Amino acid sequence: MREAKSHAASEIVLDERDRDAIEIGLLQVLIKRQRFSSSTAFLGFGFLAWLMSKTVPAPCLAGWVGGLALLELLNLSLLGRLQKGLDALARPQRWRWLRGLTVLFFFYGAAWGSATALPGLWLDAQLLQVILVGSVAVAMFSIHNLSAHWPMLSSFCMGMAAPLWVMGVLSAPGAPQSLWALGATVLTAMILLYGFSSYTVHRHDVEGSVMTRKLAQRLKQSNQELTEALQHVQQLATLDPLTHCLNRRALLDALQQEERRRSRCPVALGIVMLDLDHFKLINDTHGHAVGDAVLVATVARVKARLRETDLLARWGGEEFVCVLMQVHEESLMAKTQDLCTHLASAPLVHQPEGLTVTASWGVALWGEGESVQSCIDRADAALYRAKRAGRNRVSR
Ligand SMILES: Nc1nc2c(ncn2[C@@H]2O[C@H](COP(=O)(O)OP(=O)(O)OP(=O)(O)O)[C@@H](O)[C@H]2O)c(=O)[nH]1
């Protein structure tokens, strides 16, 4: 069992479609988280703007808030559009979207980070610290939102750090800006490393669910194949391959079941045996294929005259057994006579034209307390009486 399980799991190999599903799954995580956090972003930069409102000149602050809000709205609408059309996008189109969004996230990060470059901020040490701590919090938050797509996370974090780097490069050596730029470098590196491991965990999760889905599909399919194979085996075990009526074993099983049922509730049942007359002559004259066609047509013609509840089985060769339910002595004889006449009434096959076939019939009504075998033997004996009496007749 364990071997079979590991065998099934080892056969699950990810193909292009699965890789697509993984990419889409990761993007769905990213879009969901990013769209959800957008509302808090508005609150966040609104709060920072309020904190800076006394120190930073109003036009600069308005420019920062306006730029950030525009980028946030653009970001939201693009992610919304991507979410709607995600499944329909072909891989190259999806990658184009992702490249575009990765670039956008750089500018979005830079818009956040540019808070540190607003004029007047570096004159208020306390406020500066609050803003820098706020920026670190935003950068950390981005790990949660963007780690499902590592390039986007990297782009956002580098965008955030970029204004500090620029200030660090432009400022005099030893100035606080260069120190903060160094801090931003270390923090960005840490976020990228941690973000990458978080991305790997996400990817494994999504891969796991894609593989589970695939395994479930495969199990469903093999279950279906097994059911079909079982049905086929059951057919092979119970049906005659040429005429598709029951075979001898299936008929005996059904009769034994009737025998068991009979002990609780008596049923009137008749057994009819029929054997085609001079069938060897048909084979010898017209060939085996015609002989086969005659057997098939015999079954069709007899079956057409039986009730749904009656049974017809090939007993062997050109010999068949009918089990007629709910009959008494007279109706059994009448029904069998009707079958005998009907079989011989018209040609059985198209080729050769006009080939009619007769059969000899033996009937036995299943007596109370009698075994199935004894009833079959009586029908068989009656059949041979019909043969001896000249064929194409019914005997009891
Ligand atoms: N075409 C064909 N012939 C079969 C099949 N099974 C048995 N036979 C043939 O059926 C013939 C039966 O011949 P016999 O037992 O001599 O019986 P008969 O010629 O019908 O003569 P009576 O029963 O005495 O009327 C044999 O030649 C078998 O080879 C089958 O599936 N297809």
The ligand as an SDF file (V2000), in Angstrom:
LIG
                    3D

 32 34  0  0  0  0  0  0  0  0999 V2000
  -21.0600  -21.2700  -36.1350 N   0  0  0  0  0  0  0  0  0  0  0  0
  -21.0160  -21.8200  -34.9240 C   0  0  0  0  0  0  0  0  0  0  0  0
  -21.2130  -23.1190  -34.7710 N   0  0  0  0  0  0  0  0  0  0  0  0
  -21.1940  -23.6590  -33.5420 C   0  0  0  0  0  0  0  0  0  0  0  0
  -20.9700  -22.8680  -32.4120 C   0  0  0  0  0  0  0  0  0  0  0  0
  -21.0110  -23.6620  -31.3290 N   0  0  0  0  0  0  0  0  0  0  0  0
  -21.2580  -24.9050  -31.7660 C   0  0  0  0  0  0  0  0  0  0  0  0
  -21.3740  -24.9180  -33.1150 N   0  0  0  0  0  0  0  0  0  0  0  0
  -21.6370  -26.0160  -33.9980 C   0  0  0  0  0  0  0  0  0  0  0  0
  -22.9710  -26.4850  -33.8150 O   0  0  0  0  0  0  0  0  0  0  0  0
  -23.0240  -27.7790  -34.3550 C   0  0  0  0  0  0  0  0  0  0  0  0
  -23.9180  -28.6350  -33.5180 C   0  0  0  0  0  0  0  0  0  0  0  0
  -24.0730  -29.8480  -34.1910 O   0  0  0  0  0  0  0  0  0  0  0  0
  -24.8640  -31.0590  -33.5920 P   0  0  0  0  0  0  0  0  0  0  0  0
  -24.6300  -31.1820  -32.1340 O   0  0  0  0  0  0  0  0  0  0  0  0
  -24.5390  -32.2410  -34.4290 O   0  0  0  0  0  0  0  0  0  0  0  0
  -26.3630  -30.6920  -33.7430 O   0  0  0  0  0  0  0  0  0  0  0  0
  -27.2350  -30.3310  -34.9850 P   0  0  0  0  0  0  0  0  0  0  0  0
  -26.4650  -30.3420  -36.2650 O   0  0  0  0  0  0  0  0  0  0  0  0
  -27.9510  -29.0660  -34.6890 O   0  0  0  0  0  0  0  0  0  0  0  0
  -28.2540  -31.5340  -35.0320 O   0  0  0  0  0  0  0  0  0  0  0  0
  -29.4700  -31.7240  -34.0910 P   0  0  0  0  0  0  0  0  0  0  0  0
  -29.2340  -30.9880  -32.8250 O   0  0  0  0  0  0  0  0  0  0  0  0
  -29.5470  -33.1820  -33.8840 O   0  0  0  0  0  0  0  0  0  0  0  0
  -30.6290  -31.1550  -34.8040 O   0  0  0  0  0  0  0  0  0  0  0  0
  -21.5650  -28.3010  -34.4100 C   0  0  0  0  0  0  0  0  0  0  0  0
  -21.1620  -28.4020  -35.7530 O   0  0  0  0  0  0  0  0  0  0  0  0
  -20.7600  -27.2190  -33.7360 C   0  0  0  0  0  0  0  0  0  0  0  0
  -19.4860  -27.0420  -34.3180 O   0  0  0  0  0  0  0  0  0  0  0  0
  -20.7250  -21.4710  -32.6020 C   0  0  0  0  0  0  0  0  0  0  0  0
  -20.5090  -20.6990  -31.6880 O   0  0  0  0  0  0  0  0  0  0  0  0
  -20.7770  -20.9860  -33.8750 N   0  0  0  0  0  0  0  0  0  0  0  0
  1  2  1  0
  2  3  2  0
  2 32  1  0
  3  4  1  0
  4  5  2  0
  4  8  1  0
  5  6  1  0
  5 30  1  0
  6  7  2  0
  7  8  1  0
  8  9  1  0
  9 10  1  0
  9 28  1  0
 10 11  1  0
 11 12  1  0
 11 26  1  0
 12 13  1  0
 13 14  1  0
 14 15  2  0
 14 16  1  0
 14 17  1  0
 17 18  1  0
 18 19  2  0
 18 20  1  0
 18 21  1  0
 21 22  1  0
 22 23  2  0
 22 24  1  0
 22 25  1  0
 26 27  1  0
 26 28  1  0
 28 29  1  0
 30 31  2  0
 30 32  1  0
M  END
$$$$
